[in-house]
Amino acid sequence: MEMFLTVLGALNVGFVQTLKLFVTTLLGALPLGLVISFGSMSSFKPLRCLTRFFVWVIRGTPLMLQLIVIYYGPGTITGRSPWPAGEAGRFLAAAIMFIINYSCYFSEIYRGGIQSVPVGQQEAGLVLGLTRRQIFFKVTLLQMVKRIVPPMSNEIITLVKDTSLARIISFQEVIWAGQAFMKTSHGYSGLVWPLFFTGIYYLIFSGLMTLLLGALEKKLDYFR
């Protein structure tokens, strides 16, 4: 029982770190993704090409590699790491990279949702005397939200599991906490079951997010 409580306490601490990274990523990536989508649809060709090239690079390379580059790259090049020492620096680097990565994926979902709204509705808004801003917020945005919920839900569930990649830069999330008992942690070593036990955390977390996002999708049924 003492061993179980020790393992459970360590996993809880790791899960709190996982939850912090998840929430921080969503809060940063959701609005940034919308901004990037505007850039990828811009009528200014250099901005549009640059934005789409950036999205292509981020989506085309592994998140794990991006984490290694952002955390170790600056220090390797300049000889001095820009990140604070300890867990705070690892969290900051991981959060920034996760936000950049997921904002690029979200931007494509936003772009697809916006472009799926018939152009005729925007033209009708212009005929009625609405400004382009009013058309976006009162016509396009409301319909876009309904259409992007399913693919956005899939990306959010993926984010729940992708947080485990942050351990590549020694960020002590829940899998790191479970894996530590295979080596030496809290006086124990050679324990494999804590690592498998972390799967329960992800199952519960993913299940809750699935229920919440499913409820949101039902709330938006009035668009039908």
C-alpha positions as CSV (number, residue, x, y, z in Angstrom):
1,M,0.0,0.0,0.0
2,E,2.8,2.4,0.8
3,M,4.4,1.7,-2.6
4,F,1.1,2.2,-4.3
5,L,0.5,5.5,-2.6
6,T,4.0,6.7,-3.4
7,V,3.6,5.8,-7.1
8,L,0.1,7.4,-7.2
9,G,1.5,10.6,-5.7
10,A,4.3,10.8,-8.2
11,L,1.9,10.2,-11.1
12,N,-0.5,12.8,-9.9
13,V,2.3,15.4,-9.8
14,G,3.2,14.4,-13.4
15,F,-0.4,14.6,-14.5
16,V,-0.7,18.1,-13.2
17,Q,2.3,19.1,-15.4
18,T,0.6,17.3,-18.3
19,L,-2.6,19.2,-17.7
20,K,-0.8,22.5,-17.5
21,L,0.9,21.9,-20.8
22,F,-2.5,20.9,-22.4
23,V,-4.4,23.9,-21.2
24,T,-1.6,26.4,-22.0
25,T,-1.3,24.9,-25.6
26,L,-5.1,25.3,-26.2
27,L,-5.2,28.8,-24.8
28,G,-2.3,29.9,-27.1
29,A,-3.0,27.8,-30.2
30,L,-6.7,28.4,-30.7
31,P,-6.4,32.2,-31.3
32,L,-3.0,32.0,-33.0
33,G,-4.3,29.4,-35.4
34,L,-7.1,31.8,-36.5
35,V,-4.5,34.5,-37.1
36,I,-2.3,32.2,-39.1
37,S,-5.4,31.1,-41.2
38,F,-6.0,34.8,-42.1
39,G,-2.4,35.0,-43.3
40,S,-2.7,31.8,-45.4
41,M,-5.8,33.3,-47.0
42,S,-4.4,36.8,-47.4
43,S,-4.8,38.5,-50.8
44,F,-1.2,39.8,-50.3
45,K,0.7,37.0,-52.1
46,P,4.1,37.3,-50.3
47,L,2.4,37.0,-46.9
48,R,0.2,34.1,-48.1
49,C,3.2,32.2,-49.5
50,L,5.3,32.8,-46.4
51,T,2.5,31.7,-44.1
52,R,1.7,28.6,-46.1
53,F,5.4,27.7,-46.3
54,F,5.7,28.0,-42.5
55,V,2.7,25.9,-41.9
56,W,4.1,23.3,-44.4
57,V,7.4,23.1,-42.5
58,I,5.7,22.8,-39.1
59,R,3.2,20.2,-40.2
60,G,5.8,18.3,-42.2
61,T,8.3,17.7,-39.4
62,P,7.9,15.7,-36.2
63,L,6.9,17.5,-33.0
64,M,9.5,15.6,-31.1
65,L,12.2,17.0,-33.4
66,Q,10.8,20.5,-33.0
67,L,11.0,20.2,-29.3
68,I,14.6,19.2,-29.4
69,V,15.5,22.0,-31.8
70,I,13.7,24.7,-29.8
71,Y,15.2,23.6,-26.4
72,Y,18.7,22.6,-27.3
73,G,19.2,24.5,-30.6
74,P,19.7,28.1,-29.3
75,G,22.1,27.0,-26.6
76,T,24.1,24.9,-29.2
77,I,24.4,27.8,-31.6
78,T,25.0,30.7,-29.2
79,G,26.6,28.8,-26.4
80,R,24.0,30.0,-23.9
81,S,20.5,28.7,-23.4
82,P,17.7,31.3,-23.4
83,W,15.5,29.1,-21.2
84,P,15.3,29.4,-17.4
85,A,17.0,26.6,-15.5
86,G,15.1,23.6,-14.3
87,E,11.5,22.5,-14.9
88,A,10.3,26.1,-15.6
89,G,12.6,26.4,-18.7
90,R,11.5,23.0,-20.0
91,F,7.8,23.9,-19.6
92,L,8.3,27.2,-21.3
93,A,10.1,25.7,-24.3
94,A,7.6,22.8,-24.6
95,A,4.6,25.2,-24.3
96,I,5.9,27.5,-27.0
97,M,6.6,24.7,-29.4
98,F,3.3,23.0,-28.7
99,I,1.5,26.3,-29.3
100,I,3.3,26.9,-32.6
101,N,2.8,23.3,-33.8
102,Y,-0.9,23.0,-33.0
103,S,-1.7,26.6,-34.2
104,C,-0.5,25.5,-37.6
105,Y,-2.8,22.4,-37.6
106,F,-5.7,24.5,-36.2
107,S,-5.1,27.1,-38.9
108,E,-5.8,24.6,-41.7
109,I,-9.0,23.6,-39.9
110,Y,-10.1,27.2,-39.6
111,R,-9.2,27.9,-43.3
112,G,-11.2,24.9,-44.4
113,G,-14.2,26.0,-42.3
114,I,-14.1,29.5,-43.5
115,Q,-13.8,28.6,-47.2
116,S,-16.6,26.0,-46.8
117,V,-19.1,28.8,-46.2
118,P,-20.7,29.7,-49.6
119,V,-19.4,32.9,-51.1
120,G,-22.9,33.9,-52.0
121,Q,-23.7,34.5,-48.4
122,Q,-20.9,37.0,-48.1
123,E,-22.0,38.7,-51.3
124,A,-25.5,38.9,-49.9
125,G,-24.2,40.5,-46.8
126,L,-22.4,43.1,-48.9
127,V,-25.6,43.8,-50.8
128,L,-27.4,44.3,-47.5
129,G,-24.8,46.9,-46.5
130,L,-22.8,44.9,-44.0
131,T,-19.1,45.5,-43.6
132,R,-16.7,42.6,-44.1
133,R,-16.1,42.5,-40.4
134,Q,-19.8,42.2,-39.7
135,I,-20.1,39.5,-42.4
136,F,-17.3,37.5,-40.8
137,F,-18.6,37.6,-37.2
138,K,-22.3,37.4,-38.0
139,V,-22.4,35.1,-41.0
140,T,-19.2,33.2,-41.6
141,L,-17.9,32.6,-38.1
142,L,-21.1,31.1,-36.7
143,Q,-21.3,28.6,-39.6
144,M,-17.6,27.9,-39.4
145,V,-17.7,27.0,-35.8
146,K,-20.3,24.2,-36.4
147,R,-18.2,22.8,-39.2
148,I,-14.9,22.7,-37.5
149,V,-15.9,21.1,-34.2
150,P,-15.4,17.5,-35.4
151,P,-11.9,17.9,-36.8
152,M,-11.0,20.3,-34.0
153,S,-12.1,17.7,-31.5
154,N,-9.9,15.1,-33.1
155,E,-6.8,17.4,-32.8
156,I,-7.6,18.2,-29.2
157,I,-7.8,14.5,-28.3
158,T,-4.5,14.0,-30.2
159,L,-3.0,16.9,-28.1
160,V,-3.9,15.0,-24.9
161,K,-1.6,12.2,-26.0
162,D,1.0,14.3,-27.7
163,T,1.9,16.0,-24.3
164,S,3.9,12.8,-23.6
165,L,6.4,13.9,-26.2
166,A,7.6,16.7,-23.9
167,R,9.6,14.1,-22.0
168,I,12.2,14.2,-24.8
169,I,13.5,17.4,-23.2
170,S,13.1,15.9,-19.7
171,F,9.9,17.6,-19.0
172,Q,8.4,15.7,-16.1
173,E,4.9,14.9,-17.3
174,V,3.0,11.8,-16.3
175,I,4.8,9.2,-18.4
176,W,8.2,10.6,-17.2
177,A,6.9,10.1,-13.7
178,G,5.9,6.5,-14.4
179,Q,9.1,5.7,-16.3
180,A,11.2,7.0,-13.4
181,F,10.2,4.0,-11.3
182,M,11.9,1.7,-13.8
183,K,15.2,3.3,-12.9
184,T,15.3,4.8,-9.4
185,S,12.6,7.0,-7.9
186,H,11.5,7.4,-4.3
187,G,13.7,4.5,-3.3
188,Y,12.1,2.1,-5.8
189,S,13.6,0.7,-9.0
190,G,12.7,-1.9,-11.6
191,L,8.9,-1.2,-11.3
192,V,7.2,-1.5,-14.7
193,W,3.5,-1.3,-13.7
194,P,3.6,2.5,-12.9
195,L,4.3,3.1,-16.6
196,F,1.3,1.1,-17.7
197,F,-0.8,2.7,-15.0
198,T,-0.2,6.1,-16.8
199,G,-2.4,4.8,-19.6
200,I,-5.4,5.0,-17.2
201,Y,-4.7,8.7,-16.8
202,Y,-4.8,9.3,-20.5
203,L,-7.9,7.1,-21.0
204,I,-9.8,9.1,-18.4
205,F,-8.6,12.4,-19.6
206,S,-9.4,11.6,-23.3
207,G,-12.8,10.2,-22.2
208,L,-13.7,13.4,-20.4
209,M,-12.6,15.5,-23.4
210,T,-14.6,13.3,-25.8
211,L,-17.7,13.8,-23.6
212,L,-17.2,17.6,-23.4
213,L,-16.6,18.0,-27.1
214,G,-19.5,15.8,-28.0
215,A,-21.8,17.9,-25.8
216,L,-20.5,21.0,-27.5
217,E,-21.2,19.5,-30.9
218,K,-24.8,18.8,-29.8
219,K,-25.2,22.4,-28.6
220,L,-24.4,23.5,-32.1
221,D,-27.1,21.4,-33.7
222,Y,-29.3,24.5,-34.1
223,F,-27.3,25.3,-37.3
224,R,-28.9,22.3,-39.1
